[in-house]
Amino acid sequence: MERKRIYLSSPTMHGKEQEFVKEAFDTNWVAPLGPNVDGFEKELAEYVGISHAAALASGTAAIHLALKLLGVKEGDVVFSPTLTFSATCNPIVYEKATPVFIDSETDTWNMSPEALERAFEKYPAPKAVIVVHLYGTCAKLDEIMDICKAHGTVLVEDAAESLGSTYKGKHTGTFGKLGIYSFNGNKIITTSGGGMLVSEDEEMIKKARFLSTQARDPARHYQHSQIGYNYRMSNITAGIGRGQLLSLEEHKRLKKAIYEKYKEAFADIPEIQMNPLNPDGDDNCWLSGMALEKGCKVTADMVLDALEAENIEARPIWKPMHLQPVFESCDFITLGKNGESVAEDIFNRGLCLPSDIKNTEEDMERIIGIIRDLFA
Ligand SMILES: *Cc1c(COP(=O)(O)O)cnc(C)c1O
């Protein structure tokens, strides 16, 4: 018999989502926009502690609009971490600007402040810096914000993976001039697909709503003086989001428990290091990951193969952007002065473990047992 599939991170619904969606149907707010969109924006903004939010079709759309609002255009340079998902930097290219990739540091696996500082020596005036909180672990925000401030560059926070993570008591996504969240199917809460752009700057969020609804000028007829986008979240989707938001804290608690369970289970295997958490943060532990010690006879591929053979979904670490064929021509600032890359090293030695909050105690034992067997 085929063993039950164990997932990396799949949607977890609770029932409240359907109540919001049902209400939208009952009141015929099936058309775009409506009370769920307004409600979701307000409730999410309250949860993270920011003044303004615009609900959008995806996290990628939110990053794209963030760059548009900052005036990123052809010829501009934008700094992005190399160790991230491609959606962080694709929008830089949508605007014909040039991504420059920054290496990771070992403490959090996120953008290295030291490499960032070096990037400014080579490119003194990037239009923006995008920081990512990979797998939910907070980047070194104090250091990164200080560097951005010293160089007069705005910070955009891609908090797609870190909704619910806090750094020194403040939510990730609220540190930059603009912050973005994603509600894609695998994220800590999901709307099936969606995103949110947040800021303290009311004008920017108003402008984002304008651009995301086809940039219609106030006129009776359709009139446009700018190029717009169809990037708004629908009222049905926002209903799912309102329901999910009620369970975000519970999801975070369960994700953290998964991380702790793995950490404890592998504590006696010195070749295994769990992905780092930020001691200045309360991380959401969206995905638990591990790195195998250099020279370890068990490789990340062996762990992935062993899990896949048992119908268990795990995944390699996100392949760094500077190694992607599509970004081949982009510059990459390494942490090592001789070109050694921390991000590449993490990619080579690491993997993401199943982190689905519906996994049972038994599922966790199965996963742990398979991995432990490789070290027996
Ligand atoms: C998921 C993700 C995104 C994109 O979000 P979508 O809602 O899928 O468009 C952006 N950045 C990172 C780091 C992500 O993990």
The ligand as an ORCA input file, in Angstrom:
! r2SCAN-3c Opt
* xyz 0 1
  C       6.228     33.187     -1.979
  C       7.238     34.226     -2.102
  C       7.019     35.373     -2.887
  C       5.914     35.518     -3.866
  O       4.659     35.511     -3.407
  P       3.432     35.099     -4.368
  O       2.253     35.448     -3.542
  O       3.564     33.628     -4.627
  O       3.529     35.910     -5.619
  C       7.971     36.384     -2.854
  N       9.082     36.267     -2.137
  C       9.346     35.177     -1.395
  C      10.605     35.142     -0.599
  C       8.447     34.105     -1.376
  O       8.735     33.015     -0.663
*
